[in-house]
Amino acid sequence: MSDMESAVILAEKVFSSTYGKTAHGLVRFSTRYKIVAVIDSQLVGLDAGEYLEGRNKGIPIVASLEDSLRYNPNYLIIGAATDGGVLPAEYREIVKQAILKGMNIVNGLHDFISDDPELYGLAQEKNVEIIDVRKMFRDRKIPFTGEIETVKSFKIAVLGTDSAIGKRTTTIMLMRELQRRGFTAEMIGTGQTSWMQGIEHTTVIDATVNDFVAGAIENEVVTAWRKTTPDFILLEGQGSVVHPAYPGSFEIIAAGRPDAIILQDAPGRKFLDGFETYPMPDVGKVIKILQLLSGKRVVAITINTQNLTAQEALQASQWYESKYRIPAIIPMLDIERLGELVAEFAGQRQIIID
């Protein structure tokens, strides 16, 4: 922990919403940056971990960049995931002030700070680093080869019925649970937040030229296999196969060649996140689509508890199990059961784990 660079997350006015999912991920888990504070003037005085998941993590939420300086951050990380990846004008001014104070900047948005003449010029003057994460992956052009068929790890794709539904968090939690059980497990990150969190094998697929998305996914899986020959490789999902704006999942299935699928849903949502004219899709329909596309089973439904009490979430999981005859698990409450299920399923499929 002491070797990591200290960072404050800029999540002004979004930490309480799904637009703060990058900030949420970094508060929950990071091996790249030590998070020392979160900026959100609407939640001043709270602990970010306590607010997010009921566990105090010693990460205070402060009102401003100035207030965060008492924690001696070296980096300012933009923790918002805005529509279209646009940098809000309010954030730009805070970024400017951070650069003037000698702070390095980490940005996962589609708006590249290094392309802003004023901000880039100031960064040059102050000798600070600007990391535009998506820009790092924009020009990678790796073709699909079929070499993924040599990978012997048991591969699991964690997909979803919607965007911003907790796929990445469930993937990380499952990876760590499998490791706790004595297995070797690697995660394939597919978005900018995974890179920020320090997931070694990451490609940012929404920054990649479409022709090379499949190759980028395959390359990370093959690289992970060659490096450590893990028992499990877990693929982070993006968007949803039925989402009109973020129709992710297909390349992850086609190129990642999962042996099994976990489907994450949010029973407390009525509409797709950020799109209130589109109702949430039928879970049974999504299960059928994913199984037809992959030729593999959806082995579990994982539940995001947004807008639900603990009791309501438990009732939803019981209803899903009864309706779909598939284990339905709340990762935040019972990640051990998910780990046990995955390990057992891998064994039933005669996957040899040395």
Secondary structure in CASP SS format (residue, H / E / C, confidence):
PFRMAT SS
TARGET T0000
AUTHOR 0000-0000-0000
METHOD secondary structure of the structure
MODEL  1
M C 1.00
S C 1.00
D C 1.00
M C 1.00
E E 1.00
S E 1.00
A E 1.00
V E 1.00
I E 1.00
L E 1.00
A C 1.00
E C 1.00
K C 1.00
V C 1.00
F C 1.00
S C 1.00
S C 1.00
T H 1.00
Y H 1.00
G H 1.00
K H 1.00
T H 1.00
A H 1.00
H H 1.00
G H 1.00
L H 1.00
V H 1.00
R H 1.00
F C 1.00
S C 1.00
T C 1.00
R C 1.00
Y E 1.00
K E 1.00
I E 1.00
V E 1.00
A E 1.00
V E 1.00
I E 1.00
D C 1.00
S H 1.00
Q H 1.00
L H 1.00
V C 1.00
G C 1.00
L C 1.00
D E 1.00
A H 1.00
G H 1.00
E H 1.00
Y H 1.00
L H 1.00
E H 1.00
G C 1.00
R C 1.00
N C 1.00
K C 1.00
G C 1.00
I C 1.00
P E 1.00
I E 1.00
V E 1.00
A C 1.00
S C 1.00
L H 1.00
E H 1.00
D H 1.00
S H 1.00
L H 1.00
R H 1.00
Y H 1.00
N C 1.00
P C 1.00
N C 1.00
Y E 1.00
L E 1.00
I E 1.00
I E 1.00
G C 1.00
A C 1.00
A C 1.00
T C 1.00
D H 1.00
G H 1.00
G H 1.00
V C 1.00
L C 1.00
P C 1.00
A H 1.00
E H 1.00
Y H 1.00
R H 1.00
E H 1.00
I H 1.00
V H 1.00
K H 1.00
Q H 1.00
A H 1.00
I H 1.00
L H 1.00
K C 1.00
G C 1.00
M C 1.00
N E 1.00
I E 1.00
V E 1.00
N E 1.00
G C 1.00
L C 1.00
H C 1.00
D C 1.00
F C 1.00
I H 1.00
S H 1.00
D H 1.00
D C 1.00
P H 1.00
E H 1.00
L H 1.00
Y H 1.00
G H 1.00
L H 1.00
A H 1.00
Q H 1.00
E H 1.00
K H 1.00
N C 1.00
V C 1.00
E C 1.00
I E 1.00
I E 1.00
D E 1.00
V H 1.00
R H 1.00
K H 1.00
M H 1.00
F H 1.00
R H 1.00
D C 1.00
R C 1.00
K C 1.00
I C 1.00
P C 1.00
F C 1.00
T C 1.00
G C 1.00
E H 1.00
I H 1.00
E H 1.00
T H 1.00
V C 1.00
K C 1.00
S C 1.00
F E 1.00
K E 1.00
I E 1.00
A E 1.00
V E 1.00
L E 1.00
G E 1.00
T C 1.00
D C 1.00
S C 1.00
A C 1.00
I C 1.00
G C 1.00
K H 1.00
R H 1.00
T H 1.00
T H 1.00
T H 1.00
I H 1.00
M H 1.00
L H 1.00
M H 1.00
R H 1.00
E H 1.00
L H 1.00
Q H 1.00
R H 1.00
R C 1.00
G C 1.00
F C 1.00
T C 1.00
A E 1.00
E E 1.00
M E 1.00
I E 1.00
G E 1.00
T C 1.00
G C 1.00
Q H 1.00
T H 1.00
S H 1.00
W H 1.00
M H 1.00
Q H 1.00
G C 1.00
I C 1.00
E C 1.00
H E 1.00
T E 1.00
T C 1.00
V C 1.00
I H 1.00
D H 1.00
A H 1.00
T C 1.00
V C 1.00
N H 1.00
D H 1.00
F H 1.00
V H 1.00
A H 1.00
G H 1.00
A H 1.00
I H 1.00
E H 1.00
N H 1.00
E H 1.00
V H 1.00
V H 1.00
T H 1.00
A H 1.00
W H 1.00
R H 1.00
K H 1.00
T H 1.00
T C 1.00
P C 1.00
D C 1.00
F E 1.00
I E 1.00
L E 1.00
L E 1.00
E E 1.00
G C 1.00
Q C 1.00
G C 1.00
S C 1.00
V C 1.00
V C 1.00
H C 1.00
P C 1.00
A C 1.00
Y C 1.00
P C 1.00
G C 1.00
S C 1.00
F H 1.00
E H 1.00
I H 1.00
I H 1.00
A H 1.00
A H 1.00
G H 1.00
R C 1.00
P C 1.00
D C 1.00
A E 1.00
I E 1.00
I E 1.00
L E 1.00
Q E 1.00
D E 1.00
A C 1.00
P C 1.00
G C 1.00
R C 1.00
K C 1.00
F E 1.00
L E 1.00
D C 1.00
G C 1.00
F E 1.00
E E 1.00
T E 1.00
Y E 1.00
P E 1.00
M C 1.00
P C 1.00
D C 1.00
V H 1.00
G H 1.00
K H 1.00
V H 1.00
I H 1.00
K H 1.00
I H 1.00
L H 1.00
Q H 1.00
L H 1.00
L H 1.00
S H 1.00
G C 1.00
K C 1.00
R C 1.00
V E 1.00
V E 1.00
A E 1.00
I E 1.00
T E 1.00
I E 1.00
N C 1.00
T C 1.00
Q C 1.00
N C 1.00
L C 1.00
T C 1.00
A H 1.00
Q H 1.00
E H 1.00
A H 1.00
L H 1.00
Q H 1.00
A H 1.00
S H 1.00
Q H 1.00
W H 1.00
Y H 1.00
E H 1.00
S H 1.00
K H 1.00
Y H 1.00
R C 1.00
I C 1.00
P C 1.00
A E 1.00
I E 1.00
I C 1.00
P H 1.00
M H 1.00
L H 1.00
D H 1.00
I H 1.00
E H 1.00
R H 1.00
L H 1.00
G H 1.00
E H 1.00
L H 1.00
V H 1.00
A H 1.00
E H 1.00
F H 1.00
A H 1.00
G H 1.00
Q H 1.00
R C 1.00
Q C 1.00
I C 1.00
I C 1.00
I C 1.00
D C 1.00
END
